[in-house]
Amino acid sequence: MTILNEEIATILNEGGNVFKTTEGPLTQRIATADVHPTILWIEKITGLTFDEEDWLGTTGKKNDPDGAFEKNSSGDLDLNTDSNKVSKEQLIAKLTAWCQSVGVDDLAIMNKGRSKTDGWIHNAGDQVHFRTPISGDNKKGYVQTDFMFTDNPDFQRGAKRGGTEQFGGKDRAILLSSLARGRGLKFSPKFGVVDPADGDKVIATKWNDIAVSLLGKGAKEADMLTVETMVAFLKGKPDYDTLLGPFKDMLAKQDRSLPETTLEDKQLSRIRALSGHILNSSVMSSGAFNK
């Protein structure tokens, strides 16, 4: 397995229900309309504030006119949690205090690896997971809240951005890794763009800088928002095939393809090509290469 394929496997295996019994998961999807009331309840019991920009991925963003629950709900709540303001231990203490206040036995609160998964709090890596009553009402069921800790919330907001209907957040994460590999770099969803040739030294954490590192000169944060915007920026560039080749191969294995080239894209590429031809002709006719 190549390094990029290992990174893809890691991305695809992220997430999942951590609260479950042998009979199935203890949490469920949450309707978009219930997201804000539930986060307000979380803020109440933790004393923390999660503005809408800190709702990561597709949390609270799915609204589809066809009314289907799958398209108008989130699998969990991903919250951008600033470790400069609260530690994992402090948050766990706050959540534990709530569990105790509603009569949950102390031994029943914490998950313990694979031996106990029917608890209320799960401590894992840079995250704390919480079995959260929807809108604070256990009669509505429970949703898994993932408190995603970082000391750079601005970076994580961009790293954990959701996707579009055609290309989701995981597709975007895979493309970021693919682009970095094409530049001889690595993209870390925790640290930013790093240089493996220099001991994984961090070279970019601000999104305008990341855009230049991965897409090239002239790129801005806005070009990094989705798979579609990244592909659009690279169209017509000489390294288009090199940078997007591994991502195209991954899509092909899923019977998918890159965003279609629009008429506007074709016209823009034609204009760029003609501009280059005109410029070269002008230089040649001026005798610049004959001096």
N, C-alpha and C positions, 0 to 999 in steps of 0.2 A: 504494500500500500504506500503510495507517495505521501509526502508531507502534506500537500494540499488535500488529498483525499482523507487523510487523518483529521484535518481541520474541518472538512465538510461533515464527516461522521460525528465529530464532537458537537457541531452546531445542530445537526439534525436530531441528536439525542438529548438536547437540552430540554428542561421543563418536565412536565408530567405530574400526575397526582402523587403527592407524598403522604396523603392521609387516606388510608384504605384499610379494609379488612379482607378476609378471605372471600367475602361476598361481593366485594367491589369497592369503588371509591366512595369516600364520605363527603366529597365536595362535588359541585356541579357548575355548569356554565352560569353566567350572570347576565341578565338582560341589560342592555345599554341604559335603560331608564333607571335601573337600580344601582348603577355604578356610583354616581355622585352621592346619593344618600348613604351608601355603604362607606365611602371614603370619609364623609363627614363624621360618621360614627367612629371610624378608626381614629380620626383626629381627636375626637372627644376622649377616648380611653387612653390615648398615648401622649396627648399634649403636643403632638407634632403637626406640621402643616404640609399638605401635599397639593400644591397648585396644579392646575390642569396640565401644565407643561411637564410636570413630574409624573404623569400617568404614562408609563412607557409602553412601547409597542402599540397594539390596537386597543389597549384598555380604554373603554368608554368612547371609542371612535366609530364603532360599526353601526351604521344607519343605512339600511337598504329599503327602498320603497316596496319591494315585494312582500315584506312582512315576515319572511321566514326567520325563525328564532336563531338558527345558526348564523345568519347574516346580520343579526341585530343583537349580538351578545358576545361576551368575551369568555375565554376558557378560564382565566384567572385575572387577578389584579396585580400588575407589575408596577411597583412604586419606587421611584428614584429616591434613595435614602442617603442623606448627607452624613457621612461618618464624622465630619467636623462638628456636627451638632448633637449627635447621639451615637453611642457605641452599641454594638450588638448586645452586650451584656445589659446595658440600661434598657434597651427595647424589650429584651426577653423578660426583664424584671417587671416592666409595665404590663406586658401581656399576661404574665403569670399572675399578677395581682388581680387582673380582671377575671381570669379563670377561677381563682380562689373566691372572688366575690360572688360568683354565681354557683358556688358549691362543687366545683370540679375537684376531685381528690388530687392531692399533690402528686401521687405516683402515676396519675393518669394524664398529666399535663404534657410532658415532653415525649416526643418520639425517641426511640433508641435504635438507630440503625435499621436493620431489617427485622429485628426481633420484636419491635413494637412500632406499629405504623398507624395506630388508631388514636393518637394523641391530639393535642391542640397546637403545639408549637414544634417546629422542626428546625434545628440549627445545622446549617450546611454551608461550608465555605464562606463566601461573601454574602450569603443570603440568610434571612430568617423567614420561614414560612409559617403562616398562621391560618388555622381553620376558622374562618370568619363568618359569623351569622349575617346573612344578606340583609342590609338595611338595619342591622342590629337586632333582627328578629329571627330567632331560630326556627320559627314556624315556616319561614320562607326557604329554609335550607341553608347550606353553607357553600362559600366559595373560597378557594385557596388564594390568599394574599401572599405575594412574594416581595418582601422588603429587600431591595437590591442595593447593597451598601457600596459606596464609592467615596473617595476623597476629592473627586473631580466631577461633580454633578453635571456641569455643562457638557463635558465630554460624553458622559454616559447617556445624556438625553439624545445625542446624535447617534451613538453606537447602538442603542436599543430602540431606534425609531421603527415604527411599523412600516408596512409596505402598501402595495396597491392590490386590487382584486386579482390581477394577473401574476404579479410578482410580490410575494409576501416578505415579511421581515427576515425570515431565514434565507430567502433567495438573496436579499440585499447583503446579509452578513457574509454569505458565501462569495458573492461578487467582490466585496471589499477585500477578502482574503486572497482571491484570485488576482486582483489588480496589484496588490502588494507583492505577491510572489513574482508577478511579471516585471516588477521594478527591482527585484532583488531584495525586497523588504518583507516584513511581516506586519499584519494588522492584528493588534491585540484589543479585544473588546473591553479590557480592563485598563490598559496603559496607553493605547494609541498606536501610532506607526513606530515600529522599532527596526533597528538595523542589526540583523543576525551576524553580519560580518564584524560588528563592533560590540560583541557581547550583549546583544539585544538592547543597545542604548536607545532610549526614547528620543525620536527626532521630531515628532509632531503630535500635539494633543488638541490644538485649536482647529476647528473644522475648516476654516479657510486655508490653513497650512496643510491639513490632511488632503484637501482637494488638490492642491498643487503637487503634493508628493505622489498621489495615486493617479490622478487624471492628467496632470501636466500644467504647463504655464497657462495662466489666464483662468483657470478653474476656480470657482468659489463654492462656499458651503451649499448654496442653492443647487449646484450641479450634483451634489452628493445625496440628495433627499431620497431618491428611489432608484431602482434598477433602470427604469426608463430614462431618467435624467442623466445618469452616468453613461449609458449607451449612446444617448443623443449627443453628449459632449464629445465622445470619442469618434463618432462617425466622421469619416473623411481624414482622420489622422493616420500617419504612416504606421503607427504601432497598434492600430485597431485590432488586427487579427492576432497579434502576439499577446496582447493584454486580455482579450476576450476569449481566446481559444479554449482554455480549460473550462471556463464557465459555459461556453457553447456545448462542449462535449458532455458536461454534466446534464444540461437541459436535454440534449439529444437522447440520453439514456432514459429520460422520463417522457419521451415523445413530445418534447416542448422545444421552443425555439426563442431566439432573441426577439425583442419588440420589433414589429414590422416597420420597414422603412416607409415613411409617408411621402406623398408627392412633394411636400414642402422640404423634407430631408433631401430628396433627390435634387430638387432645384438648388438648394443651398450647396450641396456637394459640387454641382455643375458650376455654380458661380465661383466657388473656391478654386476649382480646377482651371477655369477660364482666367481668373485673376492671376494665378500663378503663371499661366502660359503667356498672358499679356506682359507681365512683369519681366519674365525671362526674355521675351522678344525685344522689349524695350532696352534691356541691358545689353543684349547682344548687338542690336543695331546701333547703340551708342558707342560701340567700340571699347567698352569697359574691359573686355577680356583680351583686347589686342594691344593694350598699353604696356 
